[in-house]
Each structure stands twice: as structure tokens, then as C-alpha cells.
């Protein structure tokens, strides 16, 4: 420790301020507090999230969240119920239509015959072709007009053709209805 | 301190009384002006009142006060740029040739210290007024330790040389 060190310690010894220093400090603090500026937006925002307010804010947010979730679930369940009712009604209508189609089919379709009794179906056109191919005998007189029976046969065969087409259409409709019913039952899966 | 943090004005007044000499002396030795030093010390205590909640212990309080006062001193000097600066070479040498009495030597030393740079002055004040170690000074001023040591070494060498020249054969 040199003399310079000692002299510096003496030169820099602590000194007291004026006697009323503390009182003046307190007065300045009081003055500063009295003219405190209005809190800024940021200060208000920070105050809002102060420890005293935070639990209430959290509780309110949780309550809102629970209410929102419950409302969404209720709405979803209600929509599902409405959908199920609509599907059931649609199924009912499909069943009715299907039954009606089946009844029509039953009434219009010929009764199924045993295999042994079945004869190969020969349409009028077949018969006409057969007749045309058949060679005419020289002594056989030329017929100028088709006989009455043949005309009746031609008309009958036309009716059969129409009936065939109707059966096909009914079969297709029936299949389509069946498919629609399955889709409605399975929900398109 | 906890009572002062809770808003007890009497407790805060006690804190002021306990620390006012330290704060005022740092400011006074740095600025060499009593009224400026008191003004600065009051500002420091106002800041302390606003930041009391962030102070964790008495040791932290002392550290915080020294740090804020040091920074405020530098700020105050910069605000007072118009004030004429005194350089070491311009300091009038004491008229007396004899071995000086301590008060005179102290006054000479103080005037010589005024001519040092701001940081060097602060380092000397904290070293000899507050008796802080270089590591503590470095922490307080936010300065590298080697810079603090360098300031101390150079300042002391300058002061020693100047005093030797001034006081002749006096062993300093």
C-alpha cells in the first residue's frame, strides 16, 4: 500500500449530502406520483394480464370454450338425427316403389312353365322367312295376298315383342331400384 | 427493503438515508459540484423507487445503486459538454514547496483526477471510495476486467508522476 493509495482514499472519502436530502427525495417522489401520466395502451394491456385478473380471464375463456364445443356437438347430433329420419323416409318410399314394380311384373310376366313343356319360341318373322325360303311347287297357285291367319299371327308376334321389351325395361328398373335401396341402406359405403 | 417495496414511505426514507452518502459521494467526486451531485443522487433514488420490485437483496441494491449512479454520472457529463474541461497539464501546480499537509494533497489529487477520462475517473472513485476490487468494478461498469486494470495502472502512473513533479522529493 503506497502513500498515493492512502491519499486517494482520503481524497475520495464519502461525504454526506445536505441534511434535508432524504426529505427532498421523498417530496420529489410524491410530486412524481401526483403527476403520473395516464397509462398507455401497452400498460393497460399488461395490467389486464396482471396476476389478480389472470384467473378470472382464464375461467371466462374456459367457460366460453366449453359452451362453444357443446353447441357444436349438439348441432352435429341434431343434423345426424335429421339425416337418419330423411334416409328412413326415402327407404320407405323405395320399398313402396319396389313393391309396386314387383306387382306389375308379376301381373304382366307369363307364368313360368316347366322345362319339358317349353317349346322353342318362334316369332312371326321367323315363320315368314321360313316360308319365303321354302321353294314353291310349280302346280301350286300363286297367292296374291297373305292369308287372314298369317296377318293375325304377325300382329300377335308384334305384341310379343313389345311385351319382351316391357319385361326388359321392368327388369332394368327393378335392378336400379334394388341398387338404390342398397345404397340408401349402406349410406353409399 | 421488503417494507419499502410494499410502499412503506418510512422504510424507503431509511433506505435513502443508508445509501445517500455513497450515491452522493460518487456523484460529487465525479462531477465536483455539490448541487449537481445532489440532483443526480435524487434522480437515482427516484429511479430506485420505480424499480424497487426488481431489487432482490441488499447486496443487489448496493450493486444496482453504484451501477445506475456511474451511468448517470457519464450521462450528466455528456449533458454538460459546454462546461470547460480541465486537462492534467492545465492544472495549476501548488505554490508550496514544502511537504504538503494532507488536505492540500487531497485537493491537488482531486483536481488531477478531474482531468482523467470519464471511465478512468469512475474506476478510481469506485476503487478508492467504495474500496471495490477490479472484478467488482468491471461488473459495475460493464467493462472488461483488463480495461479496468489498465485504467487503474495508467491513472495511478499519471498521478504519481504528476505528484512527484509537483512535490519534488516527496515519496508518493
Interface residues (C-beta under 8 A of the other chain):
Chain A: X2 X3 X4 X5 X7 X8 X9 X10 X11 X12 X13 X14 X15 X16 X17 X18 X21 X22 X23 X24 X25 X26 X28 X29 X32
Chain B: X9 X12 X13 X16 X17 X20 X21 X22 X24 X25 X28 X29 X34 X37 X38 X41 X42 X45 X46 X49 X102 X105 X106 X107 X109 X110 X113 X124 X125 X127 X128 X129 X131 X156 X159 X160 X163 X171 X172
